[in-house]
């Protein structure tokens, strides 16, 4: 399958999720969440518009996701994502990899062969 969509919108949505996770992690560092933790939400607010504006394009990007693009998304996520607990961070990163693989599989299974209307076995 030729790549025609890229990964920019998927990356924007991932950036929102990762920034939210890191904001919660920072906020829980002192064991409580209060008004002083509002500053931790700056990145969440900053990434939200791009994630929301392009979210409808994410399914097309996932349908077209190549192994190289998946590897690039994983490398980018690992570079951007940082939690205080390295074990939890590794678990979240592994979950992200599984999630990308499942999303890609579901998107490909949903593709229909134009002639038969059945799932495209070549996808």
C-alpha positions in Angstrom: 0.0 0.0 0.0 1.4 3.4 -0.9 1.6 6.0 1.8 -0.5 9.1 0.9 -1.6 10.5 4.3 1.5 10.8 6.5 1.2 10.9 10.3 0.9 14.6 11.2 -2.7 14.5 12.5 -2.1 11.3 14.4 1.0 12.9 16.0 -1.1 15.9 17.0 -3.7 13.7 18.8 -0.9 11.7 20.4 0.7 15.0 21.6 -2.5 15.9 23.3 -2.8 12.6 25.1 0.9 12.5 26.1 0.8 16.1 27.3 -2.3 15.3 29.4 -0.6 12.3 30.9 2.6 14.2 31.8 0.5 17.1 33.3 -1.3 14.6 35.6 2.0 13.0 36.5 3.6 16.4 37.4 0.5 17.4 39.3 0.5 14.2 41.4 4.2 14.6 42.3 3.4 16.3 45.6 0.5 13.9 46.3 -2.3 16.4 45.8 -3.9 18.4 43.0 -4.6 22.1 43.6 -4.6 25.4 41.8 -0.9 25.5 41.7 -1.0 22.6 39.3 -2.8 24.7 36.6 0.5 25.6 35.1 1.0 22.0 34.3 -1.9 22.2 31.8 -0.2 24.8 29.6 1.1 22.1 27.1 -2.4 20.4 27.1 -4.0 23.7 26.2 -1.3 24.5 23.6 -1.7 21.1 21.8 -5.5 20.8 21.9 -6.4 23.0 18.9 -4.2 21.1 16.5 -5.4 17.7 17.8 -9.1 18.7 17.6 -8.9 20.4 14.2 -7.4 17.3 12.5 -8.8 14.4 14.4 -11.2 13.4 11.6 -8.1 12.7 9.4 -6.6 10.2 11.9 -8.5 7.1 10.6 -7.2 7.7 7.1 -3.6 8.1 8.4 -4.0 4.8 10.4 -5.3 3.0 7.4 -2.3 4.1 5.5 0.2 3.5 8.3 3.4 1.9 7.1 5.9 0.0 9.3 8.3 2.9 9.0 5.6 5.4 10.0 4.7 3.3 13.0 8.4 3.2 14.0 8.7 6.9 13.6 5.6 7.6 15.7 6.9 5.3 18.4 10.3 6.9 18.4 8.7 10.4 18.5 6.5 9.4 21.4 9.3 8.0 23.4 11.3 11.1 22.9 8.4 13.4 23.9 6.9 11.3 26.7 8.5 11.5 30.2 7.0 10.3 33.5 8.6 10.2 36.9 8.1 6.4 37.1 10.2 4.8 34.3 8.4 1.5 34.7 5.1 3.1 34.2 6.5 5.0 31.2 7.7 1.8 29.6 4.2 0.3 30.1 2.5 3.2 28.6 4.9 3.2 25.6 4.3 -0.5 25.1 0.5 0.1 25.2 0.9 2.8 22.6 2.7 0.4 20.3 -0.1 -2.2 20.8 -2.7 0.5 20.3 -1.1 1.6 17.0 -1.0 -2.0 15.8 -4.6 -2.6 16.7 -5.8 0.7 15.1 -3.9 -0.2 11.9 -5.3 -3.7 11.8 -8.9 -2.5 12.4 -8.5 0.2 9.7 -7.2 -2.3 7.2 -10.0 -4.8 8.0 -12.5 -2.1 7.5 -11.3 -1.5 3.9 -13.6 -3.0 1.4 -12.6 -4.5 -1.9 -14.3 -2.3 -4.5 -15.6 -5.2 -6.6 -16.8 -7.7 -4.0 -17.7 -5.4 -1.1 -15.8 -7.8 1.2 -12.8 -6.9 3.3 -9.8 -6.5 1.0 -7.5 -9.5 1.7 -4.5 -7.6 0.2 -4.7 -4.7 2.7 
